[in-house]
Amino acid sequence: MTPDTIAPGDPHLAGLAGRILHDEIVPARAPWRHRVNAGESLRIVDLEGNQAVDFLAYAAADDAERYSAQDTIAAQGNIFLREGAVLLSNEGRPMLTITATPVDYHDTIGGACSCESNTLRYGHHTKAQHACVDNFLEANLHDGRAKRDIVSNVNFFMNVPVEADGALGIVDGISAPGLTVDLRAEMDVIVVVSNCPQINNPCNGFNPTRVRMVVTA
């Protein structure tokens, strides 16, 4: 997309500075891939509320370096991502920083739905349903990545509480229409997203909806 100025009347862009490099609506259930260079920012907008956004990042300079849930969780001593959290790579290097989000926390442990997990959890009749793993595979084809390159992902806007006994569940989201998460790239990264198609649990309110991806510099 052609770089553009930020429209002052657009509520989804409130607080953003600089110029727009890319602005795209991702349909419900669809994948998305984009390069975000060091110093640029990505805003994810939950347009209709309660939509889970499965998220992966790969170093643009070295395809073997990618987001690591283990390193990120260990470094911050918390399974939830909040404002100020740094997403680390498997080399222990900062990839992206959450610079702002009005959402209380974002998930690191819920993973991505797949046809296989749908079958196990919800019955064989769900086998043919589209899943986040399918979206990640489709988006990764552009860079020659395959199933083995899909690692544990971030789930923005998704609510996965952990009980005192260690049990966890996927419950109604804590987002709302128009809420956002802002990420600043600390290195050149390829961001891959699945706008989650799951309809069998409450992560999307049983109704997958659109999200907006805005890259600024």
N, C-alpha and C positions, 0 to 999 in steps of 0.2 A: 504494500500500500504506500501511497505517497505521504511523506511526512507532513504533518499538519499541526496547527495550533490547537490547544485544548479549549473546547467551547465552554465559556464560563457558566452557561445555563444547564450543562449536563450534570445531573446529580451523581451519576456513576463515576465521574472524573473529579469530583470535589477533592481538593487537597493535592492533586497532582501538579507537578511543575515540569517545565521543559516542553518538548514537542512530541507529538505522537508519531511513532515509527510504524506501528501496526495496530490495527483495531479490528477485531473480528468476533462475530457471534458464532459460537460453536453449538450446533444443534443438539438436542437431547440425544443421548446414546452415542455420540460421535467421537472420533479421535481428533487430536490436534498436535501439531509439531511446529516448533519455531526456534530459531537461534536467538539467544539473548546475550549480548556482549557485556563484558565487564563494565560496570558503572551504569548500565541501563537498568530500568525497572520494569517489572511485570506486575500488572494488577489483574487479579481474577475477581470477576463480579458474579455473585450468585443472583441472577436476575429475578428469579421467581421464588427463591427461598427453599431451604431444605434439600439442596442438591449436592451430592458428594462429587468431588473432583479428584480423581486418582492422578497422581503426579510423580513423574520421574525426571531426573536430570543426568545428562552425560557431559563430560568435559569435551568441548569441541576440538581441543588439540590432541587428545589421547582417548580413544574410544574405550580403553580398558578402565579408565577412571570414571566412576559414576557415583551417584548418591548412595550413601550407606546409612541405613537405618541404625545399624549397630553402633557405628562411630558417633552418629548424631545423638542417640539416646545416652550413650556412655559419657560423652563430653558435657552434656547439660544436666545429667543426673535426673532426667524426667522423660517419660514416654510421650508427654503432650507437648505440642509446639505452640508457643505463644509469641507475642510481639518481642522482638529482640533475639529470638532463637536463630541459630546458625545451622544450616544444612551442610553437613560435612560429606566429603567423598570417602571412598575406600582407601585413599591415601592420607586421610586425616586433614585434608585441606578444605577451607571454606569454599563452598560453591555459591550459595545464596543466603541472604539474611532476610528474615521477616521484619520489615521496617515498620509496618503498621497493620493492624487488624482489629476491628471492633468485636470479633468473635472470641469467646472466652478461650478456646483452645482448639487445636486441630490434631487429628489422629496419626499415629505412626505404626500401629500394630494390626489394624484391621485387614490389611492386605487388599488384593484385587480379586474380584469375583472371576470365576472361570466356568466353562461348561461342566467341567468335572466336579468342581465344588458345588455348583448349583444342583447337580444330580444327587450328590451325597446329602446335601442339606434339605433339599426341597422336593426331591422325587425325580424319577427318570423322565417324566413328562417335560421337565425343564431343560433337558439335554441340548435342544436345538436353540435355546435362547441366547441372544447376543450377550457377550460378557466383556469385562474390562481387559482381560488378557487378549481377547481378539482385537480390541482397539489398540493396545500397546503393540501387538504384532504388526498391525497395519501401518501405524505411524513409524515404527522402527524400520520397516522395509526400505524407506528412503535412504537410510544410512547403512544398509546391509546387516543390521542386527537381527537376531533371531530369538527364539524362546529362551535360550540359556542366558540372554542378556537382560531379561526382565527380573529385576531384583525386588526386594521388599520396598513398597512405595509409601509416599505420604498420601493421606486422604484429607484434603482440605474440606472444611465444613462438616466433616463426618463426626458423629458422636459415638465413641466406643468407651463407655465407662468401665472401670475396673473396681470390683467389689473387694471388701476386706479379705475375703477368702481366696482372692486371685481370679475369680470368675469374671469373665467379660461378656459383653453383649453388644449388639448393634441396635441402637434405639433411635427414636426420633431425633432429628438434627437440632442443633442449637443456633442455626443460621436463620436469616429472614430475607425477604426480598430486598435486593440492593446492597447487602453486606459484602465486604471485600476482604481480600488479603493482598498486601503489597510485598513484593520480593525484589531485593536489589542483587544483581549478579555480581559476585566477587571474582569470577573468572568467566571466560567465554564458555557458554553452555548451550547444549541442545535440550530444550524442554519438550517432554512428551507427556501428553495428557489424555486420559480417558474420561469423558464426561459420562459418568457411570450410568449404565443401562439397567442396573439391578431393579427388579420390580417385586422381588419375593421377600424383602425385609424393609424396615422403615428408613433405611439410610437416605432414600430419596422421597420419602413420604409415599412410596409405592407409585410414584408418578415422575419419571425423569423429565427434567426441564433444561432449558438453554442456560449457557453461561457466556460471559463476555471476557475476552482476553485483550488487554491493552498493554503495549510495550512503549515506553517513553524513554527519552534521553535528555 
